[in-house]
Amino acid sequence: TKKQIDFWNTAVAKFKEKAYLDSFEAFLNYVRDEQANNVKINRGSDSIEFEMLQGSKVVRGRATATGISAESPIIQMDTPSIPVMRKLMAINYTLLYSKFALKDNVLVMKFSSNAIDASPNKLYAALKELAKKADQQDDLLATEFASLKSIDTDQTISLSADEKEINYQALVSWINETKTEIAKHDPAYMAGGIAFMLLNLSYKIDYLICP
């Protein structure tokens, strides 16, 4: 919105003036959706406490005139696991701004930066990476490793029974329709077309009903 663009311009201007705390506050207002109320900001005299909602995860952070940090609890690991740690190290290698860390048997994603390096452009990319990866990895890790436990999901809103049934019926219908259509064609001559049918099916499932 026009209001959000003004916040972005303010964040950039304040950062250039080295008024870092004002820049951070303007940036948080820029990414805040008033209707969804996805960002909560608490400005103090010398710091800002904030929370950001992304899917099933909450990113909590603190900013001062000297730096900014944020983290999101991902999943609980009561017993150290070499396969889990190896997986996280591999993911860490692909991350640009954030990282996995272990904190009191809880796996978290963290980001931190000195204020002088935390431009609005960097903050946008970093917090986007942290929030989206945190929201994605809690489900993936819990599915892959039975020893891990989901945590910090109080803000999650479950679908109603009717919505789940509608999604299930759509899923079954799309799969059966695709299988019926594929059966009409010879794979030796229509391999490419069949691949696109399966790709279309996967896209519909992922975009429309994937949790």
N, C-alpha and C positions, 0 to 999 in steps of 0.2 A: 504494500500500500504506500501511498504518498507519505504517510506518517512514518512507516518503517524506513523508507528511503532517507528521510530527514535524519532519523536516528543513525543510519549508516554514515551519512556525511558528517554528522557530529562526531561519531567515533573516530573517523579518519582525521578530522581536524584536531581533535583533542590529543590524539596520539602524536601528531606532528608537534604539538605544543608541549609534549612530555607530561601532560595532565592525564596520567595513565588510569587512575581510578575512574575519572569521568569518562574516559574512552571505553573502559570495560563496561560501565553501566549502560552507556549508549548502545554498545554492541549487543548486550543481553536484551535490551528493549527491541533492537532490530530483529533478532531471531524469535522474539516472543509473538505467539499467535493469540490475540486477545480472546477470540472465541473458544479456542481449545485450552487456553490458560496453561500452556505447556512449559512456561518458564516462570519461576518464582524468584523475586529479587529482594534482598534485604540489605539496604545500604546503611552502613554505620559511619561513624566519623572518620575512621581510618581503614575500613575494609568493606567488602561486599560478600555476603553469603548468597549462594544461588543454587537452585535445583532446576534440572531440565528433564522433561519426560520424553522418552523415545520408545514407543511400543511397550514392552513389558519391563523396561529398565528405567532407573532413575540415575541421572548423573548429578552428583553433588560437588560443589566447588567453592573455593574461596579466593578472592582477589584482594591485593593490597597495592600500594604505590610501588612496590618493588617486584611483584610477581603474581602469577596466577596458577592455580592447580585445580584439578578436577579428577574425580574417580567414580567408578560405578561398580558395585559388587556384582559379580557374575554368578558364581556358583560355590557351593561349600565342598571342600575336600578334607574329610576328617582323617584319612590315612594317606600319607604321601604315596604318589603313584608315578613310577618312571614313565610309562606310556603317556600319561596325561602331561607330564612336564615336557616330554619330548615334543608332543603335539603343540604345546604353547610356545616352545622355543622356535619351532618352525613358523608359527603364525607371527611371532614377534619380529622375525626377520623380514616379513613383508610389510610391516606397519611403518608409516612415515613419521607419525607424531606421538602416538600413544604406545603403551606396552602393557603386558600382563605382569602382575606381581602377586605375591602370596602374603596375606595379612591375616594373622590369627585363624588359620585354616580356611580362609575365604579367598578365592581367586578374584582379583579385581583388575579392572583396566584403569590405567592412570595416564594423566597428561600433566606436565608442568612446564613453565617457562618463566624466565626473567621478564619483567615488564618491558624492558627496552627492546626485547625481541618479539613481544606479543602484539603484533599489528593486527588490525581487524581481519585482514585477509588470512593471516596465519591462524587466528583463533577460529575462524569459520571452518577452515579445512580440518583443523585438529579436533575440534569438538564434534564435527560431523563424523569424522572417522571413529572417534571414541564411542559416540552414542550409537551409531549404526552397527559397529562391530560388537558392542556389548549386547545389544538387542538380539543380534544374530547368534552369537556364540553360546549364550546360555542354553538355548534349545539344542543346538548341535552337540555341545559337549555332554549334556545330560542324556541325549539319545545314544551317543557313542560309548560313554563310560558309565556303567551301572553304579559305580561307587560314588559318583558325584550327586549332590542334592541341590535342587533349585532353591533359591532364596530371594528375599526382597521382591515378592510378587504381589503384595497387597493391593497395588494400584491396578492390577490386571482385571479387566471386565470380561467375564465369560459370555459366550454366545448363549442365547436361549435354546431350549430344546427344539423349537420350531425352526430356528435358523440353522441349527446343526442338521436337522432332517432334510431341509431344502438343499443345503450344500452337499449332503451325502447322495441324495437322489440325482443332483446335477452331475456329480462325479461319476456315478455308475452309468448314467445315461450317455455322457460324453465318451467314456471308455468303450462302451458297447457299440455306439454309433461308429466310432473310429475303427474298431475291429471289424465290423460288418463291411465298411467301405474298403478296408485294406484287403479283405478276403476276395473282393471282386477283381483284383489285379494280380498279374503275374510278377512276382518279385524280380525275376530275371530281366524284365523289361521296364519295370516301374519302381526300381529301388529308390531313385531320387524322389519321386512323388510320394512314396510311402514314408520316406524319411521326413518330408515336409508335413505330412499328416500327423505323424507322431510329435513333431516339433510344435505344431499348432495346438495339439492336445495338451502338451506340457505347458505351453504358454498360458492357455486358458485356466488350467488348474492353478498354476503359480500366481497368476495375476488376480483371479477372481475369488478363489476359495482357500488358498494356502494360508494357514495361521500366521 
